[in-house]
């Protein structure tokens, strides 16, 4: 398998380099045969990279310990699902996985019939990135290195990675990271072609939204993994690697909003180019953080020489891209201007500034320890309070804008329309505030602000939908249900976006509740003892021990009652893996939309008594559920058909560059 994998990667690198030469010859008017040859080289690159990936997967499953990577990340007693996920458990394997996704995407883009005009420019840009990754796995971080002395068993996988979340989280995250190569490639192709209109945006809209969705899922699954595996009762600690995946999500969110302004109003062309360049650059920068060893993180790979390569490549890509933007600046400036500060366009721009401002604050807080070490010789860490204090108000302002934007007209809003559109959402929000204070008993300022904003956003969104239903019903004579269904289906992009916003609101509710009202307690129980913690009556039955797969498990049996209602039995575990000296603590969780009961077994005594750490985490389930609502919203917006287009307000524009009309 080692020879097959190594030869496959060398051939893939050779074909990717050849594709660049062939694309260059075609673009130099050397003949159509070079375009066909370049495309075949892209397909060949994908084929031989796939062969190498299959070879590695076979080696991992079969336990071929003659390969160093297999020895480092698997063992004979490792369950097969984790043998498969070992492909992305280490530096070399994860780079191979990344390169594989990238070349497959390049092949799909190259084979597409919708973007023939852009392929000779967009495909080679994707192949430049592919060449870099293939070079890295051929000569810097090689996955198929063979051992001279073959061991009888491997070292096994890090216990923290033996979790369902770590099977799914890296895959979704990488799909999100790599997916943004497509809109980036088309944006740069548009600049090279001197065609910076809307066409590249329309061609890549689905790619962008799908990539954003996978990046959303990657962050969500990562947070869930941290919640159930790291045993600290939380889900987000502003870890440098967590930040690395959040920053491109923020800039990509800004990009998805601002391209709507370019499509509808022929504005923000420079801004959109810069946003997609920054988003792609941040995906590479995140890879640098994870693989360089410059930051300490439970999520990061070990220190290696990869960091310098990624930093240089990322810098070159960004500088070259920004040079193209500067060179085409006059073309990008052509278009409409803002007519009023109070308009939907302005609210989109403010939305963008907030998202980018949040990304910049996270970037600065993440790199500050690196900068401080370079300047004063000492790493000065930036703590969680900094990130919370900066990003919490930005997040609330962004959420508020989600409610304001549907109420403001395009171009220029007048006072009469603003007063009319805002009246009911504000009335409902004020009523919601009173209910929260006098019935919910909530008085903490941050929570009051967050919940009131959420009520406002929900009411403004529903008002806009109901307004559309009433107009349609009046025009068509349909009943309310039919009008609603047809309204939503005729503009799935718009109302899918509203559903995504509802998912974000649910996540804000979950984040607010779990951060403002969480509590914890440490309790020691003797067998048969019962105690009340946070309104829960918890009874400890005793400790048990069992064997499961490649682990020994000590677990505590608990029964839980809340408000005289039996909530179920919990098994709280301390897991001892055969290949690790450090045991893992597996929490037991009872989850409702009100709160989570989160219990950890921290230790025990010879007499059978056990010590538990108990967290009460309000509204966590809103966070996870909101994530799935976002998924539904994206699927709804992308579902093929007339309703997934730009919408009725879009007017096709003819822009002329170099004598060529571009729609």
C-alpha positions in Angstrom: 0.0 0.0 0.0 2.9 2.4 0.8 4.3 2.1 -2.8 0.9 2.5 -4.4 0.1 5.6 -2.3 3.5 7.2 -2.8 3.5 6.6 -6.6 -0.1 7.9 -6.8 0.8 11.1 -5.1 3.8 11.7 -7.3 1.8 11.2 -10.4 -0.9 13.5 -9.1 1.7 16.2 -8.4 3.1 15.8 -11.9 -0.3 16.0 -13.6 -1.3 19.0 -11.5 1.8 20.8 -12.7 1.2 19.8 -16.3 -2.4 21.1 -16.1 -1.0 24.6 -15.2 1.3 24.5 -18.2 -1.5 23.4 -20.5 -4.0 26.0 -19.2 -1.3 28.7 -19.7 -0.8 27.5 -23.3 -4.5 27.6 -24.1 -4.9 31.1 -22.6 -2.0 32.2 -24.8 -4.0 31.2 -27.8 -2.1 28.0 -28.6 -5.1 26.0 -29.4 -8.1 24.1 -28.0 -6.2 20.9 -27.7 -4.3 22.4 -24.7 -7.6 23.1 -22.9 -8.7 19.5 -23.4 -5.4 18.3 -22.2 -5.4 20.5 -19.2 -8.9 19.3 -18.2 -7.8 15.7 -18.6 -4.8 16.4 -16.3 -7.2 17.8 -13.7 -9.3 14.6 -13.8 -6.1 12.5 -13.7 -4.9 14.4 -10.6 -8.2 13.6 -8.9 -8.0 10.0 -9.9 -4.5 9.3 -8.7 -5.1 11.3 -5.4 -8.1 9.1 -4.9 -6.0 6.0 -5.4 -3.6 7.2 -2.7 -6.5 7.9 -0.3 -7.9 4.4 -0.9 -4.5 2.9 -0.3 -4.2 4.8 3.0 -7.7 3.8 4.1 -6.9 0.1 3.3 -3.7 0.3 5.3 -5.5 1.9 8.3 -8.2 -0.8 8.3 -5.9 -3.7 7.6 -3.4 -2.5 10.3 -0.4 -2.2 8.0 2.1 -1.1 10.7 4.9 -1.0 8.2 3.6 2.5 7.5 4.6 5.0 10.2 1.3 6.9 10.0 -0.8 3.8 10.6 1.4 2.9 13.6 1.1 6.3 15.1 -2.7 6.6 14.9 -4.2 3.1 15.0 -3.9 -0.1 16.9 -5.3 -3.7 16.6 -8.1 -3.1 19.1 -9.2 0.3 17.7 -12.9 0.1 16.4 -13.1 0.3 12.6 -14.9 3.6 12.6 -11.9 5.2 14.3 -9.5 3.5 12.0 -11.3 5.2 9.1 -11.3 8.6 10.9 -7.5 8.1 11.6 -7.2 9.4 8.0 -7.5 13.0 9.4 -6.2 12.3 12.9 -2.6 13.4 12.1 -0.8 16.1 10.1 0.1 14.0 7.1 -3.2 12.2 6.8 -5.3 15.3 7.2 -3.3 17.1 4.5 -3.9 14.1 2.3 -7.6 14.3 3.0 -7.6 18.1 2.4 -5.8 17.7 -1.0 -8.2 14.9 -2.0 -11.3 17.1 -1.4 -9.6 20.0 -3.2 -8.7 18.1 -6.3 -12.2 16.5 -6.4 -13.7 19.9 -6.3 -11.4 21.1 -9.0 -12.4 18.2 -11.2 -16.1 18.9 -10.6 -15.7 22.6 -11.4 -13.6 21.8 -14.5 -16.3 19.4 -15.8 -19.1 21.8 -15.2 -21.0 23.1 -18.3 -22.4 26.2 -16.6 -19.1 28.1 -16.4 -17.2 27.4 -19.6 -16.0 30.9 -20.0 -14.4 30.9 -16.5 -12.9 27.4 -16.5 -9.6 28.3 -18.3 -8.9 30.8 -15.5 -10.7 29.4 -12.4 -9.5 25.8 -12.8 -5.7 26.7 -12.9 -6.2 28.9 -9.8 -7.6 25.9 -8.0 -4.8 23.7 -9.3 -2.2 26.2 -8.0 -3.6 25.5 -4.5 -3.7 21.8 -5.3 0.0 21.9 -6.4 0.9 23.4 -3.0 -0.9 20.7 -1.0 0.4 17.9 -3.2 3.9 19.2 -2.8 3.5 19.3 0.9 2.3 15.7 1.2 5.0 14.5 -1.3 8.0 16.2 0.2 7.3 17.8 3.6 4.7 15.8 5.5 4.6 12.4 3.8 1.8 10.0 4.8 3.4 6.8 3.4 6.7 6.8 5.2 7.7 3.2 5.9 9.3 1.8 9.1 12.4 -0.3 9.0 11.3 -2.2 12.1 7.6 -3.1 11.8 5.9 -3.3 15.2 3.3 -5.9 16.1 0.8 -3.3 17.1 0.2 0.5 16.7 0.3 3.3 19.3 -3.5 3.8 19.1 -5.5 6.9 18.7 -5.7 9.8 21.2 -8.6 9.0 23.4 -10.1 12.5 22.9 -10.5 11.7 19.2 -12.4 8.4 19.9 -15.7 10.2 19.8 -18.4 10.4 17.1 -17.9 14.1 17.0 -14.4 13.7 15.8 -15.6 11.5 13.0 -17.9 14.2 11.7 -16.4 17.5 12.8 -13.2 17.5 10.8 -15.0 16.3 7.6 -17.5 19.1 7.7 -14.9 21.6 8.7 -12.6 20.6 5.8 -15.4 20.7 3.3 -16.1 24.2 4.5 -12.5 25.3 4.3 -11.8 23.8 0.9 -15.1 24.8 -0.5 -14.2 28.4 -0.4 -11.5 27.8 -2.9 -14.2 27.7 -5.6 -15.6 31.2 -5.1 -12.1 32.5 -4.6 -10.9 31.0 -7.8 -13.9 32.5 -9.7 -13.3 35.9 -8.2 -9.7 35.9 -9.2 -10.6 34.6 -12.6 -13.1 37.5 -13.0 -10.3 39.9 -12.2 -7.9 38.3 -14.7 -10.6 38.3 -17.4 -11.4 41.9 -16.6 -15.0 40.9 -16.0 -15.7 41.9 -12.4 -19.5 42.0 -12.8 -22.1 39.7 -11.2 -21.5 36.6 -13.3 -18.8 35.1 -11.0 -21.1 35.6 -8.0 -24.1 33.9 -9.7 -21.9 31.0 -10.8 -20.6 30.4 -7.3 -23.6 31.3 -5.1 -24.4 27.7 -4.4 -20.8 26.8 -3.8 -20.5 29.6 -1.4 -23.6 28.8 0.5 -22.8 25.1 0.7 -19.3 25.9 1.9 -20.7 28.2 4.5 -23.1 25.5 5.7 -20.3 23.0 6.1 -18.2 25.5 8.0 -21.3 26.2 10.2 -21.7 22.5 10.9 -17.9 22.1 11.5 -18.1 24.8 14.2 -21.3 23.3 15.6 -20.0 19.7 15.7 -16.7 21.0 17.2 -18.6 22.8 20.0 -20.7 19.6 20.7 -17.5 17.5 20.8 -16.0 19.9 23.3 -19.2 19.8 25.4 -19.4 16.0 25.7 -15.7 15.1 25.5 -13.5 17.6 27.3 -15.5 17.5 30.5 -15.5 21.1 31.6 -19.2 21.8 31.1 -18.7 24.3 28.3 -18.6 24.3 24.5 -16.5 27.3 23.4 -13.3 28.5 25.1 -12.0 30.9 22.5 -9.2 28.5 21.9 -6.9 29.6 19.0 -8.0 26.7 16.8 -11.7 27.3 17.6 -11.0 31.0 16.6 -9.4 29.8 13.4 -12.6 28.2 12.2 -14.8 31.0 13.4 -13.0 33.9 11.6 -13.6 32.7 8.0 -17.2 31.9 9.0 -17.7 35.5 10.0 -16.2 37.0 6.9 -18.0 34.4 4.7 -21.3 35.5 6.4 -20.5 39.1 5.5 -19.8 38.0 1.9 -23.1 36.2 1.6 -24.9 39.3 2.7 -23.0 41.9 0.7 -23.2 40.0 -2.7 -26.9 40.5 -2.5 -26.3 44.2 -2.7 -24.0 43.8 -5.7 -26.6 41.5 -7.4 -29.5 43.8 -6.8 -28.0 47.3 -6.8 -24.6 47.0 -8.6 -22.6 48.1 -5.5 -19.8 46.9 -3.2 -17.7 45.2 -6.0 -14.4 46.0 -4.3 -15.7 45.1 -0.9 -16.9 41.7 -2.1 -13.6 40.9 -3.9 -11.7 41.7 -0.7 -14.1 39.7 1.5 -13.7 36.5 -0.5 -9.9 36.9 -0.7 -9.8 37.4 3.1 -12.2 34.5 3.7 -10.0 32.2 1.6 -6.8 33.6 3.2 -8.3 32.9 6.7 -9.0 29.2 5.8 -5.3 28.9 5.0 -4.3 30.9 8.1 -6.3 28.5 10.2 -4.3 25.6 8.7 -1.1 27.5 9.6 -2.3 27.9 13.3 -3.2 24.2 13.6 0.0 22.8 12.1 2.7 25.3 13.0 2.9 24.7 16.7 2.9 28.5 17.4 -0.2 28.2 19.6 -1.1 25.9 22.4 -4.4 24.1 21.8 -6.1 20.9 22.6 -7.3 20.9 19.0 -3.9 21.5 17.3 -1.5 19.0 15.8 2.1 18.9 17.1 4.8 21.4 16.2 6.2 20.9 12.7 7.9 22.6 9.8 4.6 22.9 8.0 3.8 26.3 9.5 6.4 28.3 7.6 5.3 26.8 4.3 1.7 27.7 4.9 2.5 31.2 6.1 4.6 31.9 3.0 2.0 30.5 0.6 -0.9 32.3 2.3 1.0 35.6 2.2 1.8 35.2 -1.5 -1.8 34.3 -2.4 -3.2 37.3 -0.5 -0.7 39.7 -1.9 -1.1 38.5 -5.5 -4.9 38.7 -5.1 -4.9 42.2 -3.6 -2.5 43.3 -6.4 -5.1 42.2 -9.0 -7.8 44.1 -7.1 -5.7 47.2 -7.1 -4.9 46.8 -10.8 -8.6 46.5 -11.7 -9.8 49.1 -9.2 -11.3 51.4 -11.8 -13.4 48.6 -13.2 -14.6 47.6 -9.8 -15.6 51.2 -8.9 -18.1 51.3 -11.8 -21.6 51.0 -10.4 -24.2 52.7 -8.3 -23.6 54.7 -5.1 -25.5 54.7 -1.8 -28.5 57.1 -2.0 -29.3 57.2 1.7 -27.8 56.1 5.0 -31.2 54.8 6.0 -31.8 52.0 3.4 -31.5 48.3 3.1 -28.2 48.7 1.4 -26.8 50.6 4.3 -28.0 48.0 6.8 -26.2 45.3 4.8 -23.0 47.3 4.9 -23.3 47.9 8.6 -24.0 44.2 9.0 -20.7 43.5 7.1 -18.7 46.0 9.2 -19.9 44.3 12.4 -19.0 40.8 11.2 -15.6 41.9 9.9 -15.0 43.8 13.1 -15.7 40.7 15.1 -13.4 38.7 12.9 -10.6 41.3 13.3 -10.9 41.3 17.1 -10.7 37.5 17.2 -7.8 37.6 14.8 -5.9 40.1 17.0 -6.7 38.3 20.2 -5.5 35.0 18.6 -2.2 36.3 17.2 -1.3 38.7 20.0 0.6 36.0 22.0 2.6 35.3 18.8 3.3 39.0 18.3 4.2 39.6 21.9 6.6 36.7 21.9 8.3 38.1 18.8 8.5 41.7 20.2 9.2 41.2 23.9 10.2 37.5 24.0 7.2 36.4 26.1 3.9 35.0 25.2 1.1 37.2 26.6 -2.1 35.3 26.5 -5.4 37.0 25.7 -8.1 35.5 27.9 -11.7 34.6 27.5 -13.0 37.9 29.0 -11.4 39.9 26.2 -13.2 37.9 23.5 -16.5 37.9 25.4 -16.4 41.7 26.1 -15.7 42.6 22.5 -17.8 40.1 20.7 -20.9 39.9 22.8 -22.1 43.5 22.0 -21.1 43.0 18.3 -23.1 39.8 18.2 -26.2 41.5 19.7 -25.9 44.4 17.3 -25.6 42.0 14.4 -28.7 40.1 15.7 -30.6 43.4 16.0 -29.8 44.2 12.4 -31.4 40.9 11.3 -34.6 42.3 12.6 -34.1 45.8 11.2 -33.1 44.9 7.7 -36.5 43.4 6.6 -38.3 46.5 7.7 -36.2 49.0 5.7 -36.8 49.7 2.0 -34.1 49.6 -0.7 -32.5 52.8 -1.9 -34.1 55.2 0.5 -36.5 54.8 3.4 -38.8 57.6 4.5 -39.9 58.3 8.1 -43.5 57.3 7.5 -42.7 53.8 6.3 -40.1 53.3 9.0 -42.6 54.2 11.7 -45.3 52.0 10.2 -43.0 49.0 9.7 -41.3 49.2 13.1 -44.4 49.8 15.2 -45.6 46.3 15.8 -42.2 44.6 16.2 -41.2 47.1 18.8 -44.5 46.8 20.6 -44.1 43.0 20.7 -40.5 43.4 21.8 -41.5 45.7 24.7 -44.3 43.2 25.7 -41.7 40.4 25.5 -39.4 42.5 27.8 -42.1 42.9 30.4 -43.0 39.2 30.3 -39.3 38.3 30.7 -38.9 40.6 33.7 -42.2 40.1 35.6 -43.0 36.5 34.7 -39.6 35.1 33.9 -38.0 36.9 36.8 -34.9 37.8 34.7 -33.2 41.0 35.6 -29.6 40.6 34.3 -29.0 43.4 31.8 -27.2 41.3 29.2 -29.8 38.6 29.2 -32.7 41.1 29.1 -31.1 42.9 26.1 -30.4 39.6 24.3 -33.8 38.1 24.8 -35.6 41.4 23.9 -33.6 41.6 20.6 -34.5 38.0 19.8 -38.2 38.7 20.3 -37.8 41.8 18.0 -36.1 39.8 15.3 -38.7 37.0 15.4 -41.6 39.5 15.3 -40.1 41.6 12.5 -39.4 38.5 10.4 -42.9 37.1 10.9 -44.4 40.5 10.1 -42.5 40.6 6.8 -43.7 37.2 5.9 -47.3 37.9 6.8 -47.2 41.1 4.8 -46.2 39.1 1.8 -49.0 36.6 2.4 -51.6 39.3 2.7 -50.5 41.0 -0.6 -50.5 37.6 -2.4 -53.9 36.7 -1.0 -55.3 40.0 -2.2 -53.9 39.7 -5.7 -54.7 36.0 -6.2 -57.7 35.3 -4.1 -55.9 32.2 -2.6 -56.6 31.2 1.0 -53.9 32.0 3.7 -52.3 28.6 3.7 -52.0 28.3 0.0 -50.7 31.9 -0.2 -48.1 31.2 2.4 -46.8 28.0 0.8 -46.6 29.6 -2.7 -45.0 32.8 -1.3 -42.3 30.8 0.3 -41.7 28.5 -2.7 -41.6 31.4 -5.1 -38.7 33.0 -3.3 -36.9 30.3 -1.5 -33.7 32.2 -1.3 -35.2 35.1 0.7 -37.3 32.9 3.0 -34.6 30.3 3.4 -32.5 33.3 4.6 -35.2 34.2 7.1 -35.2 30.6 8.4 -31.4 30.8 8.8 -31.9 34.0 10.8 -34.4 32.1 13.0 -31.7 29.5 13.6 -29.2 32.2 14.5 -31.8 33.7 17.0 -32.2 30.2 18.6 -28.4 30.0 18.9 -28.2 33.4 20.5 -30.9 32.3 23.1 -28.8 29.2 23.8 -25.5 31.1 24.1 -27.1 33.7 26.4 -28.8 31.3 28.7 -25.8 29.0 29.1 -23.4 31.8 29.7 -25.4 34.1 32.0 -27.3 31.6 34.1 -25.1 28.5 34.3 -24.1 27.1 37.7 -22.1 24.3 39.1 -21.6 22.3 42.3 -19.3 19.6 43.6 -20.9 16.8 45.6 -19.6 13.7 47.3 -22.1 10.8 47.5 -22.0 7.6 49.4 -23.8 4.6 47.8 -27.5 4.9 48.4 -27.3 8.6 49.3 -29.6 11.3 47.7 -29.0 15.0 47.4 -30.8 18.0 45.8 -28.8 20.1 43.3 -30.3 22.9 41.3 -33.8 21.5 41.8 -32.8 18.0 40.8 -33.0 15.1 43.3 -30.0 12.9 42.5 -29.6 9.4 44.0 -26.3 7.5 43.8 -26.7 3.8 43.5 -23.0 2.8 43.4 -20.0 2.3 41.2 -19.7 -0.4 38.6 -16.9 -1.6 36.2 -17.1 -3.1 32.7 -15.0 -3.7 29.6 -16.0 -2.2 26.2 -14.0 -2.5 23.0 -10.5 -1.1 23.8 -11.3 0.4 27.1 -12.1 -0.3 30.8 -14.9 1.7 32.1 -15.7 2.7 35.7 -19.2 4.2 35.9 -21.6 5.5 38.5 -25.3 4.8 38.4 -27.5 7.8 39.2 -31.2 8.3 39.1 -32.7 11.8 38.6 -36.0 13.3 39.6 -37.0 16.9 38.8 -40.3 18.5 40.1 -41.5 15.1 41.1 -41.0 13.8 37.6 -38.6 10.9 37.0 -36.0 12.0 34.4 -34.2 8.7 34.0 -31.0 7.0 35.0 -27.5 8.4 34.2 -24.3 6.5 33.8 -21.3 8.8 34.4 -18.1 7.3 33.2 -14.4 7.4 33.8 -12.8 5.6 30.8 -9.3 3.9 30.8 -8.0 3.3 27.3 -5.6 0.4 26.6 -3.2 2.6 24.8 -3.3 5.7 27.1 -2.3 6.3 30.7 -4.6 9.2 31.0 -8.3 8.3 31.7 -11.1 10.3 30.1 -14.1 11.6 31.9 -17.4 11.0 29.9 -20.2 13.2 31.2 -23.9 12.1 31.4 -26.4 14.7 30.3 -30.1 15.1 30.6 -31.1 17.8 28.1 -34.3 19.8 27.8 -35.1 23.2 26.2 -35.1 24.6 29.7 -31.6 23.4 30.7 -29.1 20.6 30.7 -28.1 18.6 33.8 -24.5 17.8 33.1 -22.8 15.4 35.5 -19.1 14.4 35.7 -17.5 11.6 37.8 -14.3 13.2 39.1 -13.1 10.6 41.6 -14.0 7.9 44.2 -12.8 6.4 47.4 -12.2 2.8 48.6 -15.4 2.8 50.6 -17.4 3.3 47.4 -18.2 7.0 47.8 -17.8 9.1 44.7 -17.2 12.8 43.9 -19.3 14.4 41.2 -19.1 17.8 39.5 -22.6 18.9 38.5 -23.3 21.7 36.0 -26.7 23.3 35.3 -26.5 24.7 31.8 -29.7 26.6 30.8 -31.0 26.6 27.2 -28.0 24.7 25.7 -30.5 22.7 23.6 -31.5 25.9 21.8 -28.0 26.3 20.5 -27.8 22.8 18.9 -31.4 23.0 17.6 -30.7 26.4 16.1 -27.8 24.9 14.2 -30.2 22.3 12.6 -32.7 25.0 11.7 -29.9 26.8 9.8 -29.3 23.5 7.9 -32.9 23.4 6.9 -32.8 27.0 5.9 -29.8 26.5 3.6 -31.4 23.4 2.0 -34.6 25.3 1.5 -32.8 28.2 -0.1 -30.7 26.0 -2.4 -33.5 23.7 -3.5 -33.5 23.8 -7.3 -36.2 25.8 -9.1 -37.3 29.3 -9.8 -37.6 30.3 -6.2 -33.8 29.8 -5.5 -32.9 32.7 -7.8 -32.0 36.3 -6.9 -35.6 37.4 -6.8 -38.1 39.6 -8.5 -36.2 42.8 -7.8 -33.1 41.8 -9.7 -32.8 43.6 -13.0 -30.3 42.3 -15.5 -27.6 44.8 -16.2 -25.3 45.0 -19.1 -21.8 46.1 -18.2 -19.1 46.6 -20.8 -15.4 45.8 -20.2 -12.9 45.7 -23.1 -15.8 45.8 -25.6 -17.5 42.8 -24.1 -21.0 42.9 -22.5 -21.3 41.1 -19.2 -24.6 40.4 -17.5 
